[in-house]
Amino acid sequence: MPFTFTRPVAGIRTGILTIAEKWEKYLGLKASYSTESYLSKKFPLHHEADNYWINGAACPNEDLVAAIRQLKPGDAITKDNLILVVRTPDDEVPEIITGTIKEFTQPLTLIDQVWKIYQSNGAEIRQDFTLLSKGRKSAPVEDAFTRIYNPDQVFLEEGVQIRAALLNAENGPIYLGKNSFIQEGALIRGPFALCEGSHVNMGAKVRGDTTVGPFSKIGGEVSNSVIFGYSNKAHDGFLGNSVIGEWCNIGADSNTSNMKNNYENIKVWNYAKKGFKDTGLMFCGLMFGDHSKCGINMMFNTGTVVGVSASIFGDGYPRNFIPSFAWGGAAGFTTYQLNKALDTASKAMARRNVDLTEEDRDILRTIYNESAQYRVWEKK
């Protein structure tokens, strides 16, 4: 949370693909989800006579996939007492493993904390780049005024447009999705992923380990951040070591602090703990849930966590935990009323020709009710 308020864990994007999309590519199978009941209509569960139940936080790699292919019905794979995979005909993960339990000893990326989404992003871009480009030929870069360093590590899907940009893939690959657009004067360092239909605006400065999900826009300075999709950070301002959900908007000249002046570890709000948790990291910026938005010139302190459908504005630094459906800023908050929030979400999605479905509305209603416990001003 806040990203799993609105999706299963496997719906999180890190690297180029979501975790579920990675598994589908590796295994050649369609994923379904065992998730919270209020999410299950949008993310349904389908089971067969033979199923692989996979921990949604585990990112696949060649070693783990090879181990899975050796499983017999009833077998499981664990790592450090955590179940990674069970092969079973059951319609849920069995409490007792009847087959062989195999310990996975190779390195594994496990997205079990919000900061691991951006922390693991560079490595996941490299792995996804290999997965998506293997055996394929990149579309050409036809713009004579674009400069590319290490072109063998730059891959373009169909319809990509680049105008007078600089792409440096010496430190990691650069992947440009279908119909994406890099505008004039953009400076980009890999590892970097720009997914389908997304834009890098004029003069943007993008440092490595950054992913821009589908149908999004970025501008200004962006470093080691992940934007899930359908979100805009289109203007000047700094975004670093941050994760932005879907249907979000970051106002012009807004900035995130990603390091404390005293160089101490950064703590972030943890929903399970209902308190702040030490990340063990010196760099951590903004965790921004789906449908949240901020006005111009906003300043976010290190390790700020914003829930779903919050609207933040005003001067000064707002608090570093902002609950879902909060309306306000450093001067204080009121509640973003549900009917108004749904209306805004519907309008924002319609601009991308996407409907806010009744399933989406039910999810937001549930989050509104469940997150009331954090809106402390309602209790005064």
FENJO-V646153 format. One record per pair of residues at least 4 apart in sequence whose C-alpha atoms are under 6 Angstrom apart, sorted by the first residue. I is the first residue (numbers start at 0). J is the second residue. D is the distance in whole Angstrom. If there is no record, write none. Layout:
{{I;J;D} {I;J;D}}
//
This chain:
{{0;4;6} {1;288;5} {1;306;5} {2;288;6} {3;7;6} {3;8;6} {6;10;6} {7;34;6} {8;55;5} {8;56;6} {9;18;5} {9;19;5} {9;55;5} {10;17;6} {11;17;5} {12;16;6} {12;17;4} {12;227;6} {13;116;6} {13;120;5} {14;120;5} {14;123;4} {14;124;4} {15;124;6} {15;127;6} {15;192;6} {16;20;6} {18;58;6} {22;26;6} {23;27;5} {23;28;5} {23;29;6} {31;44;5} {31;45;6} {32;42;6} {32;43;6} {32;44;5} {33;44;6} {38;42;6} {39;43;5} {48;88;5} {49;87;6} {49;88;5} {50;86;6} {50;87;5} {50;88;6} {51;85;6} {51;86;5} {52;84;5} {52;85;5} {53;83;6} {53;84;4} {54;83;5} {56;109;5} {56;110;5} {56;111;6} {57;109;5} {58;108;5} {70;74;6} {72;86;5} {72;87;5} {73;86;5} {73;87;5} {73;97;5} {73;98;4} {74;85;6} {74;86;6} {74;98;4} {74;99;5} {74;100;6} {75;84;5} {75;85;4} {75;100;5} {76;83;6} {76;84;5} {76;100;6} {76;101;5} {76;102;6} {77;81;5} {77;82;4} {77;83;5} {77;102;5} {77;103;6} {78;102;6} {78;103;5} {110;115;6} {115;119;6} {117;224;6} {120;208;6} {121;190;6} {121;208;4} {123;127;6} {124;128;6} {128;132;6} {129;133;6} {137;154;5} {137;155;5} {138;155;5} {138;156;6} {144;163;5} {145;163;4} {145;164;5} {145;165;6} {146;165;5} {147;165;6} {147;166;5} {147;167;6} {148;167;5} {148;168;6} {149;168;5} {149;169;6} {152;168;6} {152;172;5} {153;172;6} {153;173;5} {153;174;6} {154;174;5} {155;175;5} {156;176;5} {156;177;5} {157;177;5} {158;177;6} {158;178;4} {159;177;6} {159;178;5} {159;179;5} {159;180;6} {160;180;5} {161;180;6} {161;181;5} {162;182;5} {162;183;5} {163;183;5} {163;184;6} {164;183;6} {164;184;5} {164;185;5} {165;186;5} {166;187;5} {167;188;5} {168;172;5} {168;189;5} {170;189;6} {171;189;5} {171;190;4} {172;189;5} {172;190;5} {173;189;5} {173;190;6} {173;191;5} {173;192;6} {174;192;5} {175;193;5} {176;193;6} {176;194;4} {176;195;4} {177;195;5} {178;195;6} {178;196;5} {179;195;6} {179;196;4} {179;197;5} {179;198;6} {180;198;5} {181;198;6} {181;199;5} {182;200;5} {182;201;5} {183;201;5} {184;201;6} {184;202;5} {185;201;6} {185;202;4} {185;203;5} {186;204;5} {187;205;5} {188;206;5} {188;207;5} {189;207;5} {190;207;5} {190;208;5} {191;207;6} {191;208;6} {191;209;5} {191;210;6} {192;210;5} {193;211;5} {194;212;5} {194;213;5} {195;213;5} {196;213;6} {196;214;5} {197;213;6} {197;214;4} {197;215;5} {197;216;6} {198;216;5} {199;216;6} {199;217;5} {200;218;5} {203;218;5} {203;219;5} {204;220;5} {205;220;6} {205;221;5} {205;222;6} {206;222;5} {207;223;6} {208;223;5} {209;223;5} {209;224;5} {209;225;6} {210;225;5} {211;226;5} {212;226;5} {212;227;5} {212;228;4} {213;228;5} {214;229;5} {215;228;6} {215;229;5} {215;230;5} {215;231;5} {216;231;5} {216;232;6} {216;233;5} {217;232;5} {217;233;4} {218;233;4} {218;234;5} {218;235;6} {219;234;6} {219;235;4} {219;236;5} {220;237;5} {221;237;6} {221;238;5} {221;239;6} {222;239;5} {223;239;6} {223;240;5} {224;239;6} {224;240;5} {224;241;5} {224;242;6} {225;242;5} {226;242;6} {226;243;5} {227;244;5} {227;245;6} {228;245;5} {229;245;5} {229;246;5} {230;245;6} {230;246;5} {230;247;5} {230;248;6} {231;248;5} {232;249;5} {234;251;5} {235;251;6} {235;252;5} {236;252;4} {236;253;5} {236;254;5} {237;254;5} {238;255;5} {239;284;6} {240;283;5} {240;284;5} {241;284;5} {241;285;5} {241;286;6} {242;286;5} {243;287;5} {244;287;6} {244;288;5} {244;289;5} {245;289;5} {246;289;6} {246;290;5} {247;290;5} {247;291;5} {247;292;5} {248;292;5} {249;292;6} {249;293;5} {250;293;6} {250;294;5} {250;295;4} {251;295;5} {252;296;5} {253;295;6} {253;296;4} {253;297;4} {253;298;6} {254;298;5} {255;284;6} {255;299;5} {256;284;6} {256;300;5} {256;301;5} {257;282;5} {257;283;5} {257;284;4} {257;301;5} {258;281;6} {258;282;5} {264;279;5} {264;280;5} {264;281;5} {265;278;6} {265;280;6} {266;275;6} {266;276;5} {266;277;4} {266;278;6} {267;275;5} {267;276;5} {267;302;5} {268;274;6} {268;275;4} {269;273;6} {269;274;6} {269;275;6} {269;276;6} {283;302;5} {284;301;5} {284;302;5} {285;302;6} {285;303;5} {286;304;5} {287;305;5} {288;305;6} {288;306;5} {288;307;5} {289;307;5} {290;307;6} {290;308;4} {291;307;6} {291;308;4} {291;309;5} {291;310;6} {292;310;5} {293;310;6} {293;311;5} {293;312;6} {294;312;5} {298;316;5} {299;316;6} {303;319;4} {303;320;6} {304;320;5} {305;321;5} {306;322;5} {306;323;4} {307;323;4} {308;323;6} {308;324;5} {309;323;5} {309;324;5} {309;325;5} {310;326;5} {311;326;6} {311;327;5} {311;328;5} {312;327;6} {312;328;5} {313;328;6} {315;329;6} {316;329;6} {317;328;5} {317;329;4} {322;373;6} {324;334;6} {324;335;5} {325;334;5} {325;335;5} {326;332;5} {326;333;5} {326;334;5} {326;335;5} {327;331;6} {327;332;4} {345;355;5} {348;353;5} {349;353;5} {349;354;6} {355;359;6} {366;370;6}}
//
